[in-house]
C-alpha cells in the first residue's frame, strides 16, 4: 500500500462557501486520510457566515479558514479537482481527475438555504471518499 495520501482540491469563485464546505467535510470525514486544498478564482474577504453556521451545526468549525486564491500549482498537485461553478477560471492539467459539482450558490443566503447545499456536499464527499478507497469516519457532534 502506498504511504501517499490522495489529494483533493475544491474550487469555486469566492472560496467562501461551497469549496470551504467540501474541503471541511473531506478533511473531517476522511479522518485526515486525504490531503485537502481549496481555492477560488476571485477569493472573498471571509468565509460566508451562513456557511460557517451551517457547518457548526455538523460539529465542524471553519471559522479559522480564510478564502485563498486558486493557484495552478495547487491544482497540479491534486489527484482530484472538484469545481463548483468556477467555469473557465479553473486551470486544466492532463492526468488530473476533474469533477464539476453543480450546486446552488450560498452567497447572500441564510442558513436555512445553505443547509440543503451543505447536505448535498456531504453526500457527494462521502461518495468521493468511497471511490478513493477511504473509510468514512463519523462526525463527532
C-alpha positions in Angstrom: 0.0 0.0 0.0 1.3 3.5 -0.9 2.0 5.8 2.0 1.0 8.7 -0.2 -2.4 10.2 0.7 -4.8 11.0 -2.1 -5.3 14.7 -2.6 -8.5 16.6 -3.4 -8.9 20.2 -4.3 -12.2 22.1 -4.1 -12.6 25.2 -6.3 -15.3 27.8 -6.6 -15.2 31.5 -7.4 -15.0 33.1 -4.0 -13.7 30.1 -1.9 -16.1 31.3 0.8 -18.9 28.7 0.7 -19.2 25.6 -1.4 -15.5 24.8 -1.7 -15.0 25.5 2.0 -17.7 23.0 2.9 -16.3 20.5 0.6 -12.8 20.8 2.0 -14.0 20.7 5.6 -16.1 17.6 5.0 -13.3 15.9 3.2 -10.9 16.6 6.0 -13.2 15.5 8.7 -14.9 12.5 7.1 -11.6 11.1 5.9 -10.1 11.4 9.4 -7.1 13.2 7.8 -6.5 10.3 5.3 -6.9 12.8 2.4 -4.8 15.8 1.7 -7.3 18.7 1.1 -6.9 22.0 -0.7 -9.4 24.7 -1.7 -9.2 27.9 -3.6 -11.1 30.5 -5.6 -10.6 32.4 -8.8 -11.7 35.6 -7.1 -11.5 34.9 -3.3 -13.8 36.7 -0.9 -12.5 38.5 2.2 -14.0 36.0 4.6 -16.0 32.7 4.7 -19.7 33.1 4.3 -21.2 33.5 7.9 -24.3 31.3 7.0 -21.9 28.6 5.7 -19.9 28.8 8.9 -23.1 28.5 11.0 -24.4 25.5 8.9 -21.1 23.7 9.3 -21.1 24.4 13.1 -24.4 22.5 13.2 -22.5 19.5 11.9 -19.8 19.9 14.6 -17.2 21.4 12.2 -15.8 24.8 13.0 -14.4 26.5 9.9 -14.2 30.0 11.5 -10.4 30.0 11.2 -10.5 29.3 7.5 -9.7 32.1 5.0 -10.6 32.2 1.3 -7.5 31.5 -0.8 -6.5 32.3 -4.4 -6.6 29.4 -6.8 -3.0 28.6 -7.9 -2.0 26.4 -10.9 0.5 24.7 -8.5 -2.2 23.6 -6.1 -4.4 22.2 -8.9 -1.4 20.4 -10.5 -0.5 18.8 -7.1 -4.1 17.4 -6.6 -5.3 14.0 -7.7 -8.9 15.1 -8.0 -10.2 18.6 -8.6 -13.8 19.4 -7.8 -15.1 22.5 -9.4 -18.2 24.2 -8.1 -19.2 26.9 -10.5 -15.8 28.4 -11.4 -16.2 27.9 -15.1 -13.2 28.6 -17.3 -11.2 30.1 -14.5 -10.1 26.6 -13.4 -6.8 25.5 -15.0 -6.8 22.1 -16.6 -3.9 19.6 -16.4 -3.8 16.3 -18.2 -3.8 13.3 -15.8 -5.8 15.1 -13.1 -9.3 13.9 -12.5 -11.9 16.7 -12.7 -15.5 16.7 -11.5 -17.9 19.6 -11.7 -20.5 19.6 -9.0 -23.5 21.8 -9.9 -24.6 23.3 -6.6 -26.7 26.3 -5.7 -24.5 29.3 -4.7 -24.9 30.0 -0.9 -23.7 33.7 -1.4 -26.2 36.0 0.2 -28.3 33.2 1.5 -29.4 32.5 5.1 -28.5 29.3 7.0 -31.9 27.7 6.0 -31.0 28.0 2.3 -27.4 26.8 3.0 -28.4 23.5 4.8 -29.6 21.7 1.6 -26.4 22.7 -0.2 -24.3 21.5 2.8 -26.2 18.2 2.9 -25.7 17.7 -0.9 -21.9 18.4 -0.5 -21.7 16.0 2.4 -23.4 13.2 0.4 -21.1 13.9 -2.6 -17.9 13.9 -0.4 -19.0 10.6 1.2 -19.3 9.1 -2.3 -16.0 10.5 -3.4 -14.2 9.1 -0.4 -15.7 5.7 -1.2 -14.4 6.0 -4.8 -10.9 6.9 -3.4 -11.0 3.8 -1.1 -11.0 6.0 2.0 -13.1 4.8 5.0 -15.6 7.5 6.1 -15.3 8.5 9.7 -18.3 9.6 11.8 -18.5 13.3 12.6 -18.1 14.0 16.3 -21.0 16.0 17.4 
